[in-house]
């Protein structure tokens, strides 16, 4: 790691140094959010059942260790404790007295049953910052409904926005392998903690912070979700009318998607500017969102004019415009296929067009750009040895995030965490004998 961004040698703190976090989360969103806090120097104690949280147990490559778990839990300490027991709940209540933050992603009924809900813990620690992350929010008909990323993407419109199908016509996620709802919610959790801690520093008051997979899925579709009647671009109203009518008569999902595509077709006709292209040996992505950039791309490929930019009365639904646009796309795609990816990138970059080769995640840890910007860190796991990971997403010149350790072995810190809470060794021994801790 470079000293330029991650601090001088020996500097191990971050902007959240001294902040104590008790984490009751699992799978992706909560662990990802709390990993940001750990990266920034917070002391994060991850509470897991004695058998380990589900993501630790998924696709284990050694017993109780998975790549998915290790990628989301670096820098934390592990407390393996059975929260269903009264003894464990009493221990947690004693721990909360010295905590600044609690992060939880359990259903409301579970938190209440385990006596770790906001009202209970805030009664113990009034200035506690309590971040409550759910699937769909705490109110409404789905309040107690469990949900994961794929469900949140489905009910929020993200899946439909991708309009991708497998060979059997089954809807696919917009981006396979990228849990959009979980990742955006993880960022929201970290942001909420930082905002609430700042407010507490000004007022001395703690508070309940809430976010959800649904809220963040909607936020990532701001323009599509937004309604500006009657200026809806001529698509929203007819689509909703068709949607209601189609559902009334029992139409299938595919028919509805096809109708939506047809409404969008004119708006996408001739869009050579913001799309991916196959090349002779791979693929590239091009992004031109301004008139000046679109003009540069046309110049690069010798294209004369575009009614999208040149005609003030441009009508995306005109059949002639649609036909012209489809022919233009076909022509430009052929130009890309005649060149290698490197040739396409060089040609367009020389013209001032934003472009990049489409790469694979697995190859990026050796890429010069990644290494030049310190986007890679090296850690050593207690059980599984050396590993490289994505570095913290923030770089700070004075109080830099600097992960110092890999994800914890299950229960590795149970004793030290309990001792810090004032639990005597004989009581720890009784809890372990009773199976309440690992």
C-alpha positions as CSV (number, residue, x, y, z in Angstrom):
1,X,0.0,0.0,0.0
2,X,1.3,3.4,-0.9
3,X,2.0,5.9,1.9
4,X,0.6,8.7,-0.3
5,X,-3.0,7.8,0.4
6,X,-3.0,5.2,3.1
7,X,-0.9,7.1,5.6
8,X,2.7,7.0,6.9
9,X,4.2,3.8,8.0
10,X,2.8,2.8,11.4
11,X,-0.3,4.9,11.0
12,X,-3.2,2.5,11.6
13,X,-6.1,4.8,12.5
14,X,-8.8,6.2,10.2
15,X,-11.4,8.9,10.4
16,X,-13.6,6.7,12.6
17,X,-10.9,5.7,15.1
18,X,-12.4,5.3,18.5
19,X,-16.0,4.5,17.3
20,X,-17.3,1.2,18.6
21,X,-19.8,-0.7,16.4
22,X,-21.8,-3.8,17.3
23,X,-22.9,-5.5,14.0
24,X,-25.9,-7.8,13.8
25,X,-25.9,-8.4,10.1
26,X,-25.4,-11.2,7.6
27,X,-25.1,-12.0,3.8
28,X,-24.1,-8.8,1.8
29,X,-25.7,-5.4,2.5
30,X,-25.0,-5.1,6.3
31,X,-21.6,-6.7,6.2
32,X,-20.5,-4.6,3.3
33,X,-21.7,-1.4,5.0
34,X,-19.9,-2.3,8.3
35,X,-16.8,-3.2,6.4
36,X,-16.6,0.4,5.2
37,X,-16.8,1.4,8.9
38,X,-14.0,-1.0,9.8
39,X,-11.9,0.3,6.9
40,X,-12.3,3.8,8.3
41,X,-11.0,2.8,11.7
42,X,-14.1,1.8,13.6
43,X,-13.8,-1.1,16.0
44,X,-16.5,-3.4,14.5
45,X,-17.6,-6.4,16.5
46,X,-19.5,-8.8,14.3
47,X,-22.0,-10.9,16.2
48,X,-22.6,-14.4,14.6
49,X,-24.3,-17.5,15.8
50,X,-21.9,-20.2,17.1
51,X,-22.3,-22.0,13.9
52,X,-21.4,-19.0,11.7
53,X,-23.6,-16.7,9.6
54,X,-25.0,-18.0,6.3
55,X,-22.5,-16.3,4.0
56,X,-19.6,-17.8,6.0
57,X,-21.0,-21.2,5.3
58,X,-21.7,-20.7,1.6
59,X,-19.2,-22.4,-0.7
60,X,-16.6,-23.0,2.0
61,X,-13.1,-23.6,0.7
62,X,-11.9,-24.5,4.1
63,X,-14.2,-25.3,7.1
64,X,-16.2,-22.2,8.2
65,X,-14.4,-19.9,5.6
66,X,-15.8,-18.8,2.3
67,X,-14.5,-16.3,-0.3
68,X,-17.8,-14.4,-0.1
69,X,-17.6,-14.0,3.6
70,X,-13.9,-13.0,3.6
71,X,-14.6,-10.3,0.9
72,X,-17.2,-8.6,3.1
73,X,-15.9,-8.8,6.6
74,X,-12.3,-7.6,6.8
75,X,-11.1,-5.6,9.7
76,X,-13.8,-6.9,12.1
77,X,-13.7,-8.9,15.3
78,X,-15.9,-11.9,15.7
79,X,-18.2,-12.7,18.6
80,X,-19.9,-16.1,18.2
81,X,-22.9,-16.1,20.6
82,X,-26.3,-17.7,20.7
83,X,-28.7,-14.7,20.9
84,X,-31.7,-16.9,21.5
85,X,-30.5,-17.5,25.1
86,X,-31.4,-15.1,27.9
87,X,-27.8,-15.3,29.1
88,X,-26.4,-14.1,25.7
89,X,-29.0,-11.3,25.6
90,X,-27.9,-10.1,29.0
91,X,-24.3,-10.1,27.8
92,X,-25.2,-8.0,24.7
93,X,-27.0,-5.5,26.9
94,X,-23.9,-5.0,28.9
95,X,-21.8,-4.6,25.8
96,X,-24.2,-2.0,24.4
97,X,-23.4,0.3,27.3
98,X,-20.0,1.0,25.7
99,X,-21.0,1.0,22.1
100,X,-21.6,4.0,19.8
101,X,-23.3,2.2,16.9
102,X,-25.5,-0.8,16.4
103,X,-26.2,-2.0,12.8
104,X,-28.9,-4.7,12.3
105,X,-30.6,-6.2,9.3
106,X,-33.0,-8.6,11.0
107,X,-36.8,-8.6,10.5
108,X,-38.6,-6.5,13.1
109,X,-40.1,-9.5,14.8
110,X,-36.6,-11.1,15.2
111,X,-35.0,-8.1,16.7
112,X,-37.8,-7.8,19.2
113,X,-37.7,-11.5,20.1
114,X,-34.0,-11.3,20.7
115,X,-34.4,-8.0,22.7
116,X,-32.0,-6.1,20.4
117,X,-34.6,-3.8,18.9
118,X,-34.0,0.0,19.0
119,X,-36.3,0.7,21.9
120,X,-34.6,-1.8,24.1
121,X,-31.1,-0.9,23.3
122,X,-31.7,2.9,23.3
123,X,-33.2,2.4,26.8
124,X,-29.8,1.1,27.8
125,X,-27.7,3.6,25.8
126,X,-29.8,6.8,25.0
127,X,-27.2,8.3,22.7
128,X,-26.9,5.1,20.6
129,X,-26.8,5.4,16.8
130,X,-28.9,2.4,15.7
131,X,-29.0,1.6,11.9
132,X,-31.9,-0.6,11.0
133,X,-31.6,-2.1,7.5
134,X,-34.5,-4.1,6.2
135,X,-35.7,-5.6,2.9
136,X,-38.8,-3.4,2.4
137,X,-39.1,-0.9,5.2
138,X,-40.7,-1.2,8.7
139,X,-44.2,-0.2,7.6
140,X,-46.7,-1.4,5.1
141,X,-47.9,-4.9,4.1
142,X,-44.3,-6.1,3.5
143,X,-42.8,-4.9,6.8
144,X,-42.2,-8.4,8.2
145,X,-41.5,-10.0,4.8
146,X,-38.0,-11.4,4.4
147,X,-36.2,-10.5,1.2
148,X,-32.9,-10.7,-0.5
149,X,-31.3,-8.8,-3.3
150,X,-33.0,-10.7,-6.1
151,X,-36.4,-10.1,-4.6
152,X,-35.7,-6.4,-4.1
153,X,-34.5,-6.1,-7.6
154,X,-37.7,-7.8,-8.8
155,X,-40.3,-5.8,-6.9
156,X,-38.5,-2.5,-7.4
157,X,-38.5,-2.6,-11.2
158,X,-34.7,-3.1,-11.5
159,X,-35.2,-6.5,-13.1
160,X,-37.8,-5.3,-15.6
161,X,-35.6,-2.3,-16.4
162,X,-32.9,-4.7,-17.7
163,X,-35.5,-6.6,-19.8
164,X,-33.1,-9.6,-20.2
165,X,-34.3,-13.2,-20.6
166,X,-32.6,-16.5,-20.6
167,X,-33.2,-19.1,-23.3
168,X,-36.5,-20.2,-21.7
169,X,-37.8,-16.6,-21.5
170,X,-37.3,-16.3,-17.7
171,X,-36.4,-12.8,-16.5
172,X,-32.8,-12.3,-15.7
173,X,-31.1,-9.8,-13.4
174,X,-29.9,-6.7,-15.2
175,X,-26.3,-7.5,-14.2
176,X,-25.5,-11.1,-13.4
177,X,-23.3,-11.4,-10.3
178,X,-23.7,-7.8,-9.2
179,X,-26.2,-7.5,-6.2
180,X,-27.2,-4.0,-6.9
181,X,-29.7,-3.6,-4.1
182,X,-27.3,-5.1,-1.5
183,X,-24.3,-3.0,-2.6
184,X,-26.2,0.3,-2.7
185,X,-27.7,-0.4,0.7
186,X,-24.3,-1.1,2.1
187,X,-23.2,2.4,1.1
188,X,-26.3,3.8,2.6
189,X,-25.6,2.1,5.9
190,X,-22.1,3.5,6.1
191,X,-23.4,7.0,5.1
192,X,-26.2,6.8,7.7
193,X,-23.7,5.9,10.5
194,X,-21.4,8.8,9.6
195,X,-24.2,11.3,9.4
196,X,-25.8,10.2,12.7
197,X,-22.4,10.3,14.4
198,X,-21.8,13.8,13.2
199,X,-25.2,14.9,14.4
200,X,-24.5,13.3,17.8
201,X,-21.2,15.1,18.0
202,X,-23.1,18.4,17.6
203,X,-26.1,17.6,19.8
204,X,-25.3,14.7,22.0
205,X,-28.3,12.8,20.7
206,X,-28.4,9.3,19.3
207,X,-31.1,8.2,16.8
208,X,-32.7,5.5,14.8
209,X,-31.5,5.4,11.1
210,X,-33.5,3.3,8.7
211,X,-32.8,2.1,5.1
212,X,-33.8,-0.8,3.0
213,X,-33.0,-2.8,-0.1
214,X,-36.2,-1.5,-1.7
215,X,-35.4,2.2,-1.0
216,X,-31.9,1.9,-2.5
217,X,-33.2,0.0,-5.5
218,X,-35.6,2.8,-6.2
219,X,-33.0,5.4,-5.7
220,X,-30.8,3.8,-8.3
221,X,-33.6,4.3,-10.8
222,X,-34.4,7.9,-10.0
223,X,-35.3,9.1,-13.5
224,X,-37.5,6.1,-14.3
225,X,-39.3,6.2,-11.0
226,X,-39.8,10.0,-11.2
227,X,-43.1,11.2,-12.4
228,X,-43.6,14.7,-14.0
229,X,-47.1,14.7,-15.5
230,X,-47.9,15.7,-18.1
231,X,-44.2,16.0,-19.2
232,X,-43.6,12.3,-19.1
233,X,-42.0,12.1,-22.6
234,X,-45.1,10.3,-24.0
235,X,-44.2,6.9,-22.6
236,X,-45.3,6.6,-19.0
237,X,-49.0,7.1,-19.4
238,X,-49.5,4.8,-22.4
239,X,-47.3,2.1,-20.7
240,X,-49.3,2.3,-17.5
241,X,-52.6,2.1,-19.4
242,X,-51.3,-1.0,-21.3
243,X,-49.9,-2.5,-18.1
244,X,-53.3,-2.3,-16.3
245,X,-55.2,-3.7,-19.4
246,X,-52.7,-6.5,-20.0
247,X,-52.8,-7.6,-16.4
248,X,-56.5,-7.5,-16.3
249,X,-56.7,-10.0,-19.2
250,X,-53.9,-12.1,-17.8
251,X,-51.1,-11.3,-20.3
252,X,-47.7,-12.7,-19.7
253,X,-44.6,-10.8,-18.5
254,X,-43.0,-11.1,-22.0
255,X,-45.8,-9.4,-23.8
256,X,-45.7,-6.4,-21.4
257,X,-41.9,-6.1,-21.7
258,X,-42.2,-6.2,-25.5
259,X,-44.7,-3.4,-25.5
260,X,-42.4,-1.3,-23.2
261,X,-39.5,-2.0,-25.6
262,X,-41.6,-0.8,-28.5
263,X,-42.3,2.5,-26.7
264,X,-38.6,2.9,-26.1
265,X,-37.5,2.0,-29.6
266,X,-37.7,5.4,-31.1
267,X,-35.9,7.0,-28.2
268,X,-33.0,4.5,-28.7
269,X,-33.0,4.6,-32.5
270,X,-29.7,5.8,-33.8
271,X,-28.1,5.6,-30.4
272,X,-24.5,4.9,-31.4
273,X,-23.2,7.0,-28.6
274,X,-23.9,5.1,-25.4
275,X,-23.5,1.4,-26.0
276,X,-21.2,-1.6,-26.0
277,X,-19.7,-2.8,-29.3
278,X,-18.1,-6.1,-30.4
279,X,-14.7,-5.7,-31.9
280,X,-12.5,-8.0,-33.9
281,X,-11.0,-9.5,-30.7
282,X,-13.3,-8.4,-27.9
283,X,-15.6,-5.6,-26.9
284,X,-15.5,-1.9,-26.0
285,X,-17.8,0.5,-24.2
286,X,-18.5,4.0,-25.5
287,X,-20.2,6.8,-23.6
288,X,-21.1,10.2,-25.2
289,X,-23.8,12.0,-23.3
290,X,-23.3,15.5,-24.5
291,X,-23.9,17.0,-28.0
292,X,-20.2,18.0,-28.2
293,X,-19.1,14.4,-27.5
294,X,-21.6,13.0,-29.9
295,X,-20.3,15.3,-32.6
296,X,-16.7,14.0,-31.9
297,X,-17.8,10.4,-32.4
298,X,-19.5,11.2,-35.6
299,X,-16.4,12.9,-36.8
300,X,-14.3,9.9,-35.8
301,X,-16.4,7.7,-38.0
302,X,-17.2,10.1,-40.8
303,X,-20.9,10.3,-40.0
304,X,-22.8,13.3,-41.4
305,X,-25.2,14.8,-38.9
306,X,-27.8,13.3,-36.6
307,X,-31.4,14.7,-36.3
308,X,-31.1,14.0,-32.6
309,X,-28.7,17.0,-32.4
310,X,-29.4,18.9,-35.6
311,X,-33.2,18.9,-35.9
312,X,-35.2,21.0,-33.3
313,X,-38.4,19.1,-34.4
314,X,-36.8,15.7,-34.0
315,X,-39.5,13.0,-33.6
316,X,-38.2,9.7,-32.1
317,X,-41.5,8.0,-33.1
318,X,-41.3,8.8,-36.8
319,X,-40.9,5.5,-38.8
320,X,-38.4,7.1,-41.1
321,X,-36.3,8.3,-38.1
322,X,-36.4,4.8,-36.6
323,X,-35.3,3.2,-39.9
324,X,-32.5,5.7,-40.3
325,X,-31.4,5.0,-36.7
326,X,-31.3,1.3,-37.1
327,X,-29.3,1.5,-40.3
328,X,-26.8,3.9,-38.6
329,X,-26.3,1.5,-35.7
330,X,-25.7,-1.4,-38.1
331,X,-23.2,0.7,-40.0
332,X,-21.2,1.7,-36.9
333,X,-21.3,-1.8,-35.4
334,X,-19.6,-3.0,-38.6
335,X,-16.9,-0.4,-38.3
336,X,-16.1,-1.6,-34.8
337,X,-16.0,-5.3,-35.9
338,X,-13.3,-4.4,-38.5
339,X,-10.9,-3.2,-35.7
340,X,-9.3,-4.7,-32.7
341,X,-10.3,-3.4,-29.2
342,X,-7.0,-1.6,-28.9
343,X,-7.4,0.0,-32.3
344,X,-10.9,1.2,-31.4
345,X,-9.8,2.6,-28.1
346,X,-6.8,4.4,-29.6
347,X,-8.9,5.8,-32.5
348,X,-11.7,7.1,-30.3
349,X,-9.4,8.5,-27.6
350,X,-7.5,10.5,-30.2
351,X,-10.9,12.0,-31.2
352,X,-11.7,12.8,-27.5
353,X,-14.4,10.2,-27.2
354,X,-14.8,8.4,-23.8
355,X,-14.2,4.7,-24.5
356,X,-12.8,1.7,-22.7
357,X,-12.1,-2.0,-23.4
358,X,-14.6,-4.3,-21.7
359,X,-12.5,-6.3,-19.2
360,X,-13.1,-9.2,-16.8
361,X,-13.0,-8.7,-13.1
362,X,-10.6,-11.6,-12.6
363,X,-7.8,-9.9,-14.6
364,X,-8.0,-6.5,-13.0
365,X,-5.8,-7.1,-10.0
366,X,-2.8,-7.1,-12.4
367,X,-3.9,-4.0,-14.3
368,X,-1.6,-1.0,-14.3
369,X,-4.4,1.4,-13.6
370,X,-5.6,-0.5,-10.5
371,X,-2.1,-0.8,-9.0
372,X,-1.2,2.8,-9.8
373,X,-4.1,4.1,-7.8
374,X,-3.7,1.7,-4.9
375,X,-7.1,0.1,-5.6
376,X,-5.6,-3.2,-4.4
377,X,-4.6,-4.2,-0.9
378,X,-2.8,-7.3,0.4
379,X,-3.8,-8.9,3.7
380,X,-3.0,-12.2,5.5
381,X,-5.8,-14.3,6.8
382,X,-5.2,-16.3,10.0
383,X,-6.3,-19.6,8.5
384,X,-6.1,-19.2,4.7
385,X,-3.0,-17.1,4.3
386,X,-2.2,-14.2,1.8
387,X,-5.1,-12.6,-0.1
388,X,-5.6,-9.5,-2.3
389,X,-8.7,-7.5,-2.1
390,X,-10.3,-4.3,-3.4
391,X,-9.0,-1.4,-1.4
392,X,-11.3,1.0,0.5
393,X,-13.3,3.1,-1.9
394,X,-12.3,6.4,-0.2
395,X,-8.8,7.8,-0.2
396,X,-8.1,10.6,2.4
397,X,-4.9,12.5,2.7
398,X,-5.0,13.2,6.5
399,X,-7.1,10.4,8.1
400,X,-6.9,7.6,5.5
401,X,-8.8,4.3,5.7
402,X,-6.3,1.5,6.2
403,X,-7.5,-2.1,6.6
404,X,-5.0,-3.9,8.9
405,X,-6.5,-7.4,9.1
406,X,-8.5,-9.9,7.1
407,X,-11.9,-11.2,8.1
408,X,-12.1,-12.9,11.5
409,X,-12.1,-16.6,12.2
410,X,-15.4,-17.5,13.7
411,X,-15.4,-16.6,17.4
412,X,-11.8,-15.6,17.4
413,X,-12.4,-12.6,19.5
414,X,-15.3,-13.8,21.7
415,X,-13.3,-13.9,24.9
416,X,-11.5,-10.5,24.5
417,X,-14.7,-8.8,23.4
418,X,-16.6,-10.1,26.5
419,X,-13.8,-9.2,28.8
420,X,-13.9,-5.7,27.5
421,X,-17.6,-5.6,28.4
422,X,-16.7,-6.6,32.0
423,X,-17.6,-10.2,31.7
424,X,-15.4,-12.3,34.1
425,X,-13.5,-15.3,32.9
426,X,-15.6,-17.7,35.0
427,X,-18.8,-16.3,33.5
428,X,-17.3,-16.7,30.0
429,X,-16.5,-20.3,30.8
430,X,-20.1,-20.9,32.0
431,X,-21.4,-19.4,28.8
432,X,-19.2,-21.6,26.7
433,X,-20.1,-24.7,28.6
434,X,-23.8,-23.9,28.1
435,X,-23.2,-23.5,24.4
436,X,-24.1,-19.8,24.4
437,X,-20.7,-18.8,22.9
438,X,-18.1,-20.4,20.8
